[in-house]
């Protein structure tokens, strides 16, 4: 099976076992079996997984593994790598990036280079379209970093990668070609555990520099934390994707290239 076919299948399979997918399956079974108990279980499942009180706590388990790092205390490395995910779309003419809430990955990567913690800034990301090679997220971030004053000779845009495993392969190849080994990995705190695992699997010495924290730590509970919201469901689903990914790569370690 080609990579092009495998990636959508894996993403679809993951969607089926995330909170909303599970709720749909429960409601479908309840409809077919005419079981009110299953309908009630589906409603309870949707409620619990969509309230911030649960979503924040679940994603906080991952974020607590990688607390914020003081930039002044960050060790130096041969390159800083910004993982994709901070852009929803981009266009080259005129240059513009539609950012997501993970846009501070690029911002923090630029800061790492600006303060002299790494001489190179490596940018990774998808092509936005699986079927057509267009202006990629890595290229868009390259242009954005250059516009911010990072010298073009210090910038490296990796080929489009559709997931973190592919980004690790691409970075490993670029590192071998340029004689790099130690990198500062810049990505969202909830994503750092899985990302660091995959990059270390490729023989890279990884220094985590987490960003994009979703949970406000030590904030008093509010009534709104117990009301369903898209943000609460989003945090629960994001965390569950990471847990599923960690389990998958523990059972099926990626090949080293």
Secondary structure, 3 states (H helix, E strand, C coil): CCHHHHHHHHHHHHHHCCHHHHHHHHHHHHHHHCCHHHHHHHHHHHHHHHEHHHHHHHHHHHHCCCCCCCHHHCCCECEEEECCCCEEEEECCCCEEEECCCCHHHHHHHHHHHCCCECCEEECCCCCCCCCCCCCHHHHHHHHHHHCCCCHHHEEECCCCCCHHHHHHHHHHHHHHHCCCEEEEEEEHHHHHHHHHHHHHCCCEEEEEEECCCCCCCCCCCHHHHCECHHHHHHHHHHHHHHHHHHHHHHCCCCCC
